[in-house]
């Protein structure tokens, strides 16, 4: 079959995927599998070979993803239950002062969303926004946008959150490089979309604090005993430091016992196990949490992680089908003749899928699957792969609108109209994606 027909069939398969998710409201896991089977059959793959490819794609992806997402979910849930996220936010705001609170909130969101799922982080930190808005009589958006910007950046750019982990797994990116470029691109994006845009939109659109929410927030703050700030910072930053140590050790040290030890403790599996055990001991046992209650907490944490793991595995199937069917080679040849930079192509694909179906994680996985065959043909360096991964994250962040669950979560929690949510949340997400991509695109000229 010619390369043109392979690409046409793939485009039809993607259209089916988007239709199933958008119009039929089908779970993304099943939709990805069905689209993969369609592409495999209509590109001429042997049906039995197709089934083996599905098994290979699922198993190869989940061998890494399942462990990391599972540990990350338990880690984040312990942090949430203990009140660690609130302690981090309150201390940073008190340290920076009310005039610079927007900067503290952006940093808080950035740190909290690394171990805690985005939706959960928004829910547990919104009372802090309400408290500040009541104290200063400002629009809720003045404080909410910086916090949401920090949360959104970490959610899309920094492992071990599900989207970046999935993209890193599909493209074969070292997590240390991805963290490094995620921070380099993410912090400026957070600053522009958070404190800077937040002040502007907070002065343009006034959103008051609902009375019943304000009362509930004050009562929660008065009743909860929060852990120590330094302890929370140590626990959150420990896995990131260990993973970066792994990357640095692999680049700098010569082969030997020291390098082996650093590579071992800095592997994401070991780093997250250490962080989770630290959280269980210092935020659980030391604070009087029983073994039975800790088991309940960690078991509950794995429930939302399950669907993330399955969707990510289906993304691995999608990638493997593209490679085995010959679509990857056809797309690689088309890309080589187009003259389009791969970083730009990755960004545009992720943007298209994001706008069409809403989920940032699905957009990242789909874009990574489409780009991965081209990446394998190009034999790129780890820094280049990391930049492509962050470009995908940028594209999957822009233009959040009415088909995105995050849009409605923010809309309801801040009690805004759809129009004001588009003016604030949607614009903020777009600024994050575009600012991050400009930085990544500029950096791509220095790495090959």
C-alpha positions in Angstrom: 0.0 0.0 0.0 1.3 3.5 -0.9 2.4 5.9 1.7 -0.4 8.3 0.7 -3.1 5.8 1.4 -1.5 4.8 4.7 -1.6 8.4 5.9 -5.2 8.9 4.6 -6.3 5.8 6.6 -4.6 7.1 9.6 -6.4 10.5 9.3 -9.7 8.6 9.1 -8.7 6.6 12.1 -8.0 9.7 14.1 -11.3 11.2 13.0 -13.1 8.1 14.3 -11.2 8.4 17.5 -12.2 12.0 18.0 -15.8 11.3 17.0 -16.1 8.4 19.5 -14.8 10.6 22.3 -16.6 13.8 21.5 -20.0 12.7 20.1 -20.5 9.2 21.4 -19.0 10.1 24.8 -17.0 6.8 24.7 -14.3 6.3 27.3 -10.9 7.3 25.7 -9.4 3.9 26.6 -11.9 2.0 24.4 -11.9 4.7 21.7 -8.1 4.4 21.4 -8.2 0.7 21.0 -11.0 0.8 18.4 -9.1 3.5 16.4 -5.9 1.4 16.6 -7.7 -1.8 15.3 -9.3 0.2 12.5 -5.9 1.6 11.3 -4.3 -1.8 11.7 -6.9 -3.7 9.6 -7.4 -1.1 6.9 -3.6 -0.7 6.4 -3.4 -4.5 5.6 -2.0 -5.9 8.9 -2.6 -9.6 9.5 -5.4 -9.9 12.1 -3.5 -12.2 14.3 -0.4 -10.1 14.1 -2.6 -7.1 14.9 -3.6 -8.7 18.2 0.0 -9.5 19.1 0.9 -5.9 18.3 -1.9 -4.7 20.7 -0.5 -6.9 23.4 3.1 -5.7 22.8 2.1 -2.0 22.7 0.1 -2.3 25.9 2.7 -4.3 27.8 5.7 -2.3 26.7 4.1 1.0 27.8 2.6 -0.1 31.1 5.8 -1.8 32.3 7.0 1.7 33.2 3.8 3.8 33.4 1.8 1.6 35.8 4.5 1.7 38.6 5.1 5.4 38.3 1.5 6.5 38.1 0.5 4.2 40.9 3.2 5.4 43.3 2.5 9.0 42.3 -1.2 8.6 43.1 -0.5 7.2 46.6 2.1 9.9 47.3 -0.3 12.7 46.2 -3.3 11.3 48.2 -1.2 11.2 51.4 -0.1 14.7 50.9 -3.7 15.8 50.3 -5.2 14.0 53.3 -2.5 15.3 55.7 -3.1 19.0 54.7 0.4 19.3 53.2 -0.9 21.3 50.2 -2.6 23.8 52.4 0.4 24.2 54.6 2.6 24.9 51.6 0.2 27.5 50.3 -0.4 29.3 53.6 3.3 29.5 54.4 4.3 30.8 51.0 1.6 33.5 51.0 2.5 34.6 54.5 6.2 34.8 53.6 5.6 36.7 50.4 3.0 39.0 51.9 -0.4 39.9 50.4 1.1 42.3 47.8 3.2 39.5 46.4 0.7 36.7 47.1 0.2 36.1 43.4 3.8 35.0 43.0 3.5 32.7 46.1 0.3 31.2 44.7 1.9 30.5 41.3 4.8 28.8 43.0 2.4 26.9 45.2 0.5 25.5 42.3 3.7 24.6 40.5 4.9 22.5 43.5 1.6 21.0 44.5 0.6 19.7 41.1 3.7 17.6 40.7 2.6 15.0 43.2 -1.2 15.7 43.3 -3.6 15.2 40.4 -4.7 18.6 38.9 -8.5 18.3 39.6 -7.7 17.3 43.2 -5.2 20.1 43.7 -7.7 22.7 42.5 -10.4 21.5 44.9 -8.2 21.5 48.0 -6.5 24.9 47.3 -9.6 26.9 46.2 -10.5 27.7 49.9 -7.1 29.6 50.1 -8.1 31.7 47.1 -11.5 32.5 48.7 -9.8 33.4 52.0 -7.4 35.9 50.3 -10.2 37.4 48.2 -12.3 38.0 51.3 -9.3 39.5 53.2 -8.5 42.0 50.4 -12.0 42.4 48.8 -10.5 41.7 45.3 -11.9 39.6 42.5 -11.4 35.8 43.1 -9.7 35.7 39.7 -6.9 38.0 41.0 -5.6 35.1 43.1 -7.1 32.1 41.3 -5.4 32.6 37.9 -1.8 32.6 39.3 -2.6 29.4 41.3 -4.3 27.7 38.4 -1.4 28.7 36.1 1.1 27.0 38.4 -1.1 23.9 38.6 -1.6 23.7 34.9 2.1 24.1 34.1 3.2 21.3 36.4 0.3 19.1 35.3 1.4 19.3 31.7 5.2 19.9 31.8 6.7 18.1 34.8 6.9 14.4 35.5 5.7 12.3 37.3 2.2 13.7 36.4 0.5 11.3 34.0 0.7 13.3 30.7 4.4 14.0 30.8 5.2 10.4 32.0 3.1 9.0 29.1 4.8 11.1 26.5 8.3 10.3 27.9 7.5 6.6 27.8 6.2 6.7 24.2 9.1 8.8 22.9 11.8 7.2 25.1 12.7 10.5 26.8 14.9 10.5 29.9 12.9 12.0 32.8 15.7 14.2 34.0 16.0 16.0 30.7 12.2 16.3 30.5 12.1 17.8 34.0 14.9 20.2 33.2 13.2 21.6 30.0 9.8 21.4 31.6 11.0 23.8 34.3 12.9 26.0 31.8 9.8 26.4 29.6 7.2 26.1 32.4 8.3 28.7 34.9 8.3 31.7 32.4 4.9 30.4 31.1 3.6 30.3 34.6 4.8 33.8 35.3 3.3 35.3 32.2 0.0 33.4 32.4 -0.2 33.6 36.3 0.9 36.7 38.2 1.0 39.0 35.1 -2.2 37.9 33.3 -3.9 37.3 36.7 -3.5 40.9 37.8 -4.9 42.1 34.5 -7.9 39.9 34.4 -8.5 40.2 38.1 -8.9 44.0 37.7 -11.0 43.6 34.5 -13.5 40.9 35.7 -14.8 40.9 39.3 -15.9 37.5 40.6 -17.1 37.6 44.2 -16.7 34.8 46.8 -20.1 33.1 47.4 -21.2 33.4 51.0 -21.6 29.7 51.7 -18.2 28.9 50.3 -16.6 31.6 52.3 -18.0 30.3 55.5 -17.0 26.8 54.8 -13.4 27.8 53.9 -13.0 29.7 57.2 -14.3 26.8 59.2 -11.9 24.3 57.5 -8.9 26.6 58.1 -9.7 26.9 61.8 -10.2 23.2 62.4 -7.3 21.6 60.6 -3.9 20.9 62.1 -1.4 21.2 59.3 2.1 19.6 59.0 5.3 21.6 59.0 6.3 23.6 55.9 9.9 22.4 55.7 8.8 18.7 56.0 6.4 19.2 53.1 9.0 20.8 50.9 11.5 18.0 51.7 8.9 15.3 50.8 7.7 16.9 47.6 11.2 17.8 46.3 12.9 14.5 47.2 11.9 12.4 44.2 12.6 15.3 41.8 16.1 15.7 43.3 16.8 12.0 43.1 15.7 11.7 39.4 17.8 14.7 38.4 20.7 13.2 40.3 20.2 10.1 38.2 20.4 12.1 35.0 23.4 14.1 36.1 25.3 11.0 37.4 24.7 9.3 34.1 26.2 12.2 32.2 29.1 13.1 34.4 30.4 10.1 36.3 32.5 7.2 35.0 31.2 3.6 35.2 31.6 2.3 38.8 29.8 1.6 42.0 29.1 5.3 42.7 27.4 5.8 39.3 25.5 2.5 39.7 24.2 3.6 43.2 23.1 7.1 41.9 21.5 5.6 38.9 19.6 3.1 41.1 18.3 5.5 43.8 17.5 8.1 41.1 15.4 5.8 38.9 11.8 7.0 39.0 10.7 3.7 40.5 13.1 3.9 43.5 12.7 7.7 43.9 8.9 7.5 44.1 9.1 4.5 46.5 11.3 6.6 48.8 9.1 9.6 48.6 6.0 7.6 49.2 7.5 5.8 52.2 8.6 9.2 53.6 5.1 10.5 53.2 3.6 7.5 54.8 5.9 7.8 57.8 6.1 11.5 58.5 2.6 12.5 57.3 0.9 9.3 58.5 2.5 7.3 61.3 4.1 10.2 63.0 0.8 12.1 63.0 -1.1 9.2 64.5 -2.7 7.7 61.4 -3.4 4.0 61.9 -2.1 1.3 59.5 -5.7 0.5 58.6 -6.5 4.1 57.7 -3.3 4.4 55.7 -4.2 1.3 53.8 -7.6 2.9 53.0 -6.0 6.1 51.9 -3.5 4.4 49.5 -6.1 2.0 48.1 -8.5 4.9 47.4 -5.7 6.8 45.6 -5.3 3.9 43.1 -8.9 4.2 41.9 -8.4 7.3 39.7 -4.9 6.1 38.8 -6.4 3.0 37.2 -8.1 4.8 34.3 -5.0 6.9 33.7 -2.9 3.8 33.4 -5.3 2.1 31.0 -5.6 5.2 28.7 -1.9 5.5 28.7 -1.5 1.8 27.8 -4.0 2.3 24.9 -1.9 5.2 23.7 1.0 2.7 23.6 -1.1 0.4 21.5 -1.9 3.3 19.1 1.8 4.0 18.7 2.8 0.4 18.1 0.1 0.0 15.4 1.4 3.1 13.6 4.9 1.6 13.6 4.0 -2.0 12.6 1.5 -0.9 9.9 4.1 1.2 8.0 2.3 4.5 8.8 5.3 5.7 10.8 7.7 5.3 7.9 5.2 7.0 5.5 4.8 9.9 7.9 8.5 10.1 8.3 9.1 10.4 4.6 6.3 13.0 4.3 7.9 15.0 7.2 11.4 14.8 5.7 10.0 16.3 2.4 7.9 19.0 4.1 10.7 20.9 5.8 8.6 21.3 8.9 10.6 21.3 12.2 9.6 18.3 14.2 9.1 20.4 17.3 6.5 22.6 15.5 4.8 19.5 14.0 4.5 17.9 17.5 3.0 21.2 18.8 0.4 21.5 16.0 -0.7 17.8 16.2 -1.2 18.1 20.0 -3.1 21.4 19.6 -5.5 19.9 17.0 -6.3 16.9 19.2 -6.7 19.1 22.3 -9.1 21.5 20.7 -11.1 18.7 19.1 -11.6 16.4 22.2 -10.7 18.4 25.3 -8.5 16.1 27.4 -4.9 17.3 27.7 -3.7 13.8 28.6 -5.4 12.1 25.6 -4.0 14.9 23.3 -0.5 14.3 24.6 -0.7 10.5 24.2 -2.2 10.7 20.7 0.4 13.3 19.5 3.2 11.3 21.0 2.0 8.2 19.2 1.9 10.0 15.9 5.3 11.6 16.3 7.1 8.6 17.7 7.7 6.7 14.4 9.3 9.8 13.0 11.4 10.3 16.1 12.7 6.7 15.8 13.8 7.3 12.2 15.6 10.6 13.1 17.9 9.2 15.8 17.6 12.3 18.0 19.5 13.2 21.1 17.9 13.1 24.5 17.7 16.9 24.8 16.0 17.1 21.4 13.5 14.3 22.4 12.7 16.2 25.6 12.1 19.4 23.7 9.7 17.6 21.4 7.9 16.1 24.4 7.5 19.6 26.0 6.2 20.9 22.7 3.5 18.3 22.8 2.7 19.3 26.3 2.4 23.0 25.2 0.0 22.0 22.3 -2.1 19.9 24.7 -2.5 22.9 27.1 -3.8 25.6 24.8 -7.4 26.6 24.2 -9.2 24.7 26.9 -12.9 25.2 26.3 -16.3 23.6 26.9 -15.2 20.0 26.0 -12.6 20.0 28.7 -13.5 18.8 32.2 -11.0 21.3 33.7 -13.0 24.2 32.2 -16.2 23.2 34.0 -14.4 22.4 37.2 -13.0 25.9 37.4 -16.3 27.3 36.2 -18.2 25.7 39.0 -15.7 26.1 41.9 -15.2 29.8 41.1 -18.9 30.3 40.4 -18.3 32.1 37.1 -20.3 32.4 33.9 -19.1 30.5 30.8 -18.1 33.9 29.2 -15.9 34.8 32.2 -14.4 31.3 32.2 -13.4 31.7 28.6 -11.9 35.1 29.3 -9.9 33.9 32.2 -9.2 30.1 32.2 -9.1 29.6 28.5 -6.9 32.6 27.8 -4.6 31.6 30.7 -4.2 28.0 29.3 -3.4 29.4 25.8 -0.8 31.8 27.2 0.9 28.9 29.0 1.0 26.8 25.8 2.2 29.5 23.5 4.8 30.9 25.9 6.2 27.5 26.6 6.3 26.6 22.9 8.2 29.8 22.0 10.9 28.9 24.6 11.0 25.3 23.4 11.2 26.3 19.7 14.1 28.7 20.4 15.9 26.0 22.4 15.5 23.5 19.6 18.0 25.4 17.4 20.8 24.6 19.9 20.2 20.9 20.1 20.4 18.2 17.4 
